[in-house]
Amino acid sequence: MGVERVQDIASTISEDTIPAEYIRSENEQPGITTVPNTVLECPTIDFSDPDEEKLLKQIFEASTDWGMYQIVNHDISNEAISKLQAVGKEFFELPQEEKEVYAKDPNSKSVEGYGTFLQKELEGKKGWVDHLFHMIWPPSAINYRFWPKNPASYREANEEYAKNLHKVVEKLFKLLSLGLGLEAQELKKAVGGDDLVYLLKINYYPPCPRPDLALGVVAHTDMSALTILVPNEVQGLQACRDGQWYDVKYIPNALVIHIGDQMEIMSNGKYRAVLHRTTVSKDKTRISWPVFLEPPADQVIGPHPKLVDDKENPPKYKTKKYSEYVYNKLNKIPQ
């Protein structure tokens, strides 16, 4: 018997109960803590706007004020997104033993593979989610052992999506860099340049009899520099705004952008990593496909030297290797 998967639990439990380790404390239960009947309209940005000044301003404001926004007209075809989603969904609908072939090695430091638990949770609580992690770029970082062979079109759909993301990634880093008064390439360079890692995660949230008590993913900020996410149509993403939790509006085929911890650090706190979490549904399966844009493990990340000085702008964050940052965060060690 391997690790217990949420998908298995979901298919065997009765109507109105969930195991105790999935029941959140009252200050976390979405039934109590979500602002009711209010959908948060975080900024929606038209990425094809020919007015670059306007685009720059929108991205800057959304990244400083919200840390989360949705971009539309981003040039990734609906078809490329649908294919990515179709093959991911098919993988999770395979028999359990076929998925376990891709299970992550418990002794490995890498997050890659099929799994259920990611980080130490306080009081041993668990999120209502299974996942699959694997790199999709650069080619030197890819380990195909963790790419499903079934469905047969899995690899093609993921390679195509990765290829489509490049333009969006370049443009985002450029705009974010210019917004801080840096030169266009400086942020991308600081985060690893062409060695920037694209880490895909598929989150699979099965139906849950008590969505008021459970969370899919607990409140967190992403460790990445940026995250580019596409969800399926089932509502679940929530953001924290002024200490309150709100549902984030679903926009078909938009890309949801999260500012991650490394971007906050490089900008010396100018850009804000967004605190977000995921709720689950009583009768529908929610799936999301975040791509975490991360520095290579050995890359040293700190506030950008051009943004700090000895006088007005002291560094607000420590400078350290990305691998050290990740280890501390997953093990709840103060940074």
C-alpha positions as CSV (number, residue, x, y, z in Angstrom):
1,M,0.0,0.0,0.0
2,G,1.5,3.3,-1.1
3,V,0.6,6.8,-0.1
4,E,-3.1,7.5,0.3
5,R,-4.4,9.6,-2.6
6,V,-7.2,12.2,-2.2
7,Q,-8.8,10.8,-5.4
8,D,-9.2,7.4,-3.7
9,I,-10.6,8.9,-0.5
10,A,-13.0,11.0,-2.6
11,S,-14.3,8.0,-4.4
12,T,-14.9,5.9,-1.2
13,I,-16.3,8.2,1.5
14,S,-19.9,8.7,2.2
15,E,-22.2,11.6,1.7
16,D,-21.4,14.1,4.4
17,T,-18.1,13.4,6.0
18,I,-14.5,13.9,5.4
19,P,-11.5,12.6,7.4
20,A,-10.5,14.8,10.3
21,E,-7.1,15.7,8.9
22,Y,-8.8,17.5,6.0
23,I,-11.0,19.7,8.2
24,R,-9.4,23.1,8.6
25,S,-9.4,25.1,11.8
26,E,-12.2,27.7,12.0
27,N,-9.9,30.6,11.0
28,E,-9.3,28.8,7.7
29,Q,-12.6,27.1,6.9
30,P,-13.8,28.6,3.6
31,G,-17.4,28.3,4.7
32,I,-16.6,30.8,7.5
33,T,-13.8,32.9,6.1
34,T,-14.9,33.6,2.5
35,V,-16.6,36.9,1.8
36,P,-20.0,35.7,0.5
37,N,-21.5,36.4,-2.9
38,T,-18.6,38.6,-3.9
39,V,-16.3,37.9,-6.8
40,L,-13.0,39.7,-6.8
41,E,-12.3,41.4,-10.1
42,C,-8.5,41.6,-10.0
43,P,-7.1,43.5,-12.9
44,T,-7.6,42.1,-16.4
45,I,-5.0,43.3,-18.8
46,D,-5.1,43.2,-22.6
47,F,-1.7,41.9,-23.5
48,S,-2.0,42.8,-27.2
49,D,-2.5,46.6,-26.5
50,P,-0.3,48.4,-28.9
51,D,0.1,51.2,-26.4
52,E,3.2,49.9,-24.5
53,E,3.3,52.8,-22.0
54,K,-0.3,52.0,-21.0
55,L,0.5,48.3,-20.7
56,L,3.6,49.0,-18.7
57,K,1.6,51.1,-16.2
58,Q,-1.1,48.5,-15.9
59,I,1.3,45.7,-15.2
60,F,3.3,47.9,-12.7
61,E,0.1,48.9,-10.8
62,A,-1.3,45.4,-10.8
63,S,2.0,44.0,-9.5
64,T,2.5,46.5,-6.8
65,D,-1.1,46.7,-5.6
66,W,-2.5,43.2,-6.2
67,G,0.3,40.8,-7.0
68,M,-2.3,38.9,-9.2
69,Y,-3.8,39.7,-12.5
70,Q,-5.3,38.0,-15.6
71,I,-4.0,38.6,-19.1
72,V,-6.1,38.2,-22.2
73,N,-5.3,38.4,-25.9
74,H,-1.9,36.9,-25.0
75,D,-1.4,35.0,-28.3
76,I,-1.6,31.5,-26.9
77,S,-4.4,29.9,-28.9
78,N,-7.4,28.5,-27.1
79,E,-6.6,25.2,-28.8
80,A,-3.1,25.0,-27.3
81,I,-4.6,25.6,-23.8
82,S,-7.5,23.1,-24.4
83,K,-5.0,20.4,-25.5
84,L,-2.8,21.0,-22.4
85,Q,-6.0,20.7,-20.2
86,A,-7.3,17.6,-22.1
87,V,-4.2,15.5,-21.7
88,G,-3.7,16.5,-18.0
89,K,-7.3,15.5,-17.2
90,E,-6.9,12.2,-19.0
91,F,-3.8,11.4,-17.0
92,F,-5.7,11.9,-13.7
93,E,-8.6,9.7,-14.9
94,L,-6.3,6.7,-15.5
95,P,-6.5,3.8,-13.1
96,Q,-4.6,4.5,-9.9
97,E,-1.8,2.0,-10.6
98,E,-1.0,3.6,-13.9
99,K,-0.5,7.0,-12.2
100,E,1.7,5.5,-9.4
101,V,4.3,4.6,-12.1
102,Y,5.1,8.4,-12.0
103,A,5.1,8.7,-8.2
104,K,7.8,10.9,-6.8
105,D,10.8,9.2,-5.2
106,P,10.4,9.7,-1.4
107,N,14.2,10.0,-1.2
108,S,14.6,12.5,-3.9
109,K,15.1,16.2,-3.3
110,S,13.2,17.0,-6.5
111,V,9.5,17.8,-6.4
112,E,9.0,16.2,-9.8
113,G,6.4,13.3,-10.1
114,Y,2.9,12.3,-9.0
115,G,2.1,13.0,-5.4
116,T,-0.2,14.2,-2.7
117,F,1.8,16.1,0.0
118,L,4.2,18.9,-0.6
119,Q,5.0,20.8,2.6
120,K,4.9,20.5,6.3
121,E,1.5,21.6,7.4
122,L,0.9,22.8,10.9
123,E,-1.1,20.3,13.0
124,G,-0.7,17.6,10.3
125,K,-3.6,19.0,8.2
126,K,-3.9,18.0,4.6
127,G,-5.1,19.7,1.4
128,W,-7.8,18.1,-0.7
129,V,-5.6,17.7,-3.8
130,D,-3.3,15.3,-5.7
131,H,-0.7,16.7,-8.1
132,L,1.8,16.0,-10.8
133,F,5.0,18.1,-11.2
134,H,7.5,18.1,-14.0
135,M,9.8,20.6,-15.8
136,I,8.7,21.7,-19.2
137,W,11.7,24.0,-20.0
138,P,14.7,24.3,-20.6
139,P,15.3,21.1,-22.4
140,S,18.4,20.4,-20.3
141,A,16.2,20.4,-17.1
142,I,13.5,18.1,-18.5
143,N,13.2,14.6,-17.0
144,Y,10.8,12.6,-19.2
145,R,10.5,9.9,-16.6
146,F,7.8,12.1,-15.0
147,W,6.0,12.9,-18.3
148,P,3.0,10.5,-18.7
149,K,3.2,8.3,-21.7
150,N,-0.5,7.9,-21.6
151,P,-2.4,9.7,-23.2
152,A,0.0,9.4,-26.2
153,S,-0.4,13.1,-27.0
154,Y,0.7,14.3,-23.6
155,R,4.2,15.1,-24.6
156,E,3.3,17.0,-27.7
157,A,0.6,19.1,-25.9
158,N,3.1,20.1,-23.2
159,E,5.9,20.9,-25.5
160,E,3.6,23.0,-27.6
161,Y,2.3,24.9,-24.5
162,A,5.9,25.5,-23.3
163,K,6.9,26.9,-26.7
164,N,3.8,29.2,-26.7
165,L,4.7,30.5,-23.2
166,H,8.1,31.9,-24.2
167,K,6.7,35.1,-25.8
168,V,4.5,35.8,-22.8
169,V,7.4,35.2,-20.3
170,E,9.8,37.4,-22.2
171,K,7.2,40.2,-22.4
172,L,6.2,40.0,-18.7
173,F,9.8,40.1,-17.5
174,K,10.6,43.0,-19.8
175,L,7.6,45.0,-18.6
176,L,8.3,44.2,-15.0
177,S,11.9,45.2,-15.4
178,L,11.1,48.5,-17.1
179,G,8.5,49.2,-14.4
180,L,11.2,49.2,-11.8
181,G,13.4,51.6,-13.8
182,L,15.7,48.7,-14.8
183,E,16.7,47.9,-18.4
184,A,14.5,45.5,-20.2
185,Q,16.6,42.3,-19.7
186,E,17.8,42.9,-16.2
187,L,15.2,41.0,-14.1
188,K,15.2,38.0,-16.4
189,K,19.0,37.9,-16.2
190,A,18.9,38.2,-12.4
191,V,16.6,35.2,-12.2
192,G,18.8,33.0,-14.4
193,G,18.4,34.2,-18.0
194,D,18.0,31.3,-20.4
195,D,18.3,28.9,-17.5
196,L,15.0,30.1,-16.1
197,V,13.1,26.9,-15.2
198,Y,9.5,26.4,-16.2
199,L,8.0,24.0,-13.6
200,L,4.5,22.7,-14.5
201,K,2.2,21.5,-11.8
202,I,-1.2,19.9,-12.3
203,N,-3.5,20.3,-9.3
204,Y,-6.3,17.8,-9.3
205,Y,-9.1,18.6,-6.7
206,P,-11.7,15.8,-6.6
207,P,-15.3,16.6,-5.5
208,C,-15.4,17.0,-1.7
209,P,-18.6,16.3,0.4
210,R,-17.7,19.2,2.7
211,P,-16.3,22.0,0.6
212,D,-17.1,24.4,3.5
213,L,-14.6,22.7,5.8
214,A,-11.7,21.7,3.5
215,L,-9.2,23.6,1.4
216,G,-7.5,22.3,-1.8
217,V,-4.3,24.3,-1.2
218,V,-3.8,26.2,2.0
219,A,-3.0,30.0,2.0
220,H,0.4,30.6,0.6
221,T,2.5,32.8,-1.7
222,D,4.4,31.1,-4.5
223,M,8.1,30.6,-4.2
224,S,8.7,31.3,-7.9
225,A,9.5,34.6,-9.5
226,L,6.3,34.5,-11.5
227,T,3.5,31.9,-11.9
228,I,1.4,31.6,-15.0
229,L,-1.7,29.6,-14.4
230,V,-4.7,28.3,-16.4
231,P,-7.6,26.7,-14.4
232,N,-10.5,24.7,-15.6
233,E,-14.0,26.2,-15.4
234,V,-14.7,25.2,-11.8
235,Q,-14.4,28.1,-9.3
236,G,-11.8,27.7,-6.6
237,L,-9.0,30.3,-6.7
238,Q,-9.2,32.8,-3.8
239,A,-7.1,35.8,-3.0
240,C,-6.6,37.6,0.2
241,R,-7.3,41.3,0.0
242,D,-7.2,43.6,3.0
243,G,-7.2,40.6,5.3
244,Q,-10.4,39.1,3.6
245,W,-10.7,36.0,1.4
246,Y,-12.5,36.5,-2.0
247,D,-13.3,34.2,-5.0
248,V,-11.3,35.4,-8.0
249,K,-13.4,35.7,-11.2
250,Y,-12.9,32.9,-13.8
251,I,-12.2,34.2,-17.3
252,P,-12.0,31.5,-20.0
253,N,-8.6,31.2,-21.6
254,A,-7.1,34.1,-19.6
255,L,-3.7,33.5,-18.0
256,V,-3.7,34.1,-14.3
257,I,-0.4,35.7,-13.3
258,H,0.9,35.6,-9.7
259,I,3.9,37.6,-8.5
260,G,6.0,35.1,-6.5
261,D,8.4,35.5,-3.6
262,Q,11.6,35.8,-5.8
263,M,10.0,38.7,-7.7
264,E,9.1,40.4,-4.5
265,I,12.7,39.9,-3.2
266,M,14.4,41.1,-6.5
267,S,12.1,44.2,-6.5
268,N,13.0,44.8,-2.8
269,G,9.3,44.7,-1.9
270,K,8.0,46.9,-4.6
271,Y,6.1,44.1,-6.3
272,R,4.0,42.0,-3.9
273,A,3.7,38.2,-3.9
274,V,0.0,37.4,-3.7
275,L,-1.5,35.4,-0.8
276,H,-3.9,32.9,-2.3
277,R,-5.5,29.6,-1.6
278,T,-7.9,27.1,-3.3
279,T,-11.3,25.9,-2.3
280,V,-13.0,22.7,-3.6
281,S,-16.4,21.9,-5.0
282,K,-19.1,19.5,-3.8
283,D,-19.8,17.8,-7.1
284,K,-17.2,19.0,-9.6
285,T,-13.5,18.2,-10.2
286,R,-11.4,21.3,-10.3
287,I,-8.1,21.2,-12.1
288,S,-5.4,23.9,-12.6
289,W,-2.2,24.1,-14.5
290,P,0.3,26.6,-12.9
291,V,3.7,27.0,-14.5
292,F,6.2,28.3,-11.9
293,L,9.0,30.4,-13.4
294,E,11.9,29.7,-11.1
295,P,15.6,30.4,-10.9
296,P,17.9,27.4,-11.3
297,A,18.6,25.8,-7.8
298,D,22.1,27.4,-7.5
299,Q,21.1,30.9,-8.6
300,V,21.7,33.4,-5.9
301,I,18.6,35.7,-5.5
302,G,18.4,38.9,-3.5
303,P,17.2,42.5,-4.0
304,H,18.5,43.8,-7.3
305,P,21.7,45.9,-6.7
306,K,20.3,48.8,-8.7
307,L,17.3,49.1,-6.4
308,V,19.1,49.2,-3.0
309,D,21.6,51.7,-1.5
310,D,23.0,52.5,2.0
311,K,20.6,55.4,2.5
312,E,16.9,55.5,1.6
313,N,16.6,52.0,0.2
314,P,18.3,49.3,2.4
315,P,17.7,45.7,1.3
316,K,14.6,44.3,3.0
317,Y,15.4,40.7,2.1
318,K,18.4,38.4,2.5
319,T,20.3,37.2,-0.5
320,K,20.6,33.4,-0.8
321,K,20.6,30.5,-3.2
322,Y,17.2,29.6,-4.5
323,S,17.6,26.0,-3.3
324,E,18.1,27.3,0.3
325,Y,15.0,29.5,0.0
326,V,12.9,26.6,-1.1
327,Y,14.2,24.3,1.7
328,N,13.4,26.9,4.3
329,K,10.0,27.6,3.0
330,L,8.9,24.0,2.7
331,N,10.1,23.2,6.2
332,K,8.7,26.4,7.7
333,I,12.1,27.7,8.7
334,P,12.2,31.6,8.9
335,Q,14.0,33.2,5.9
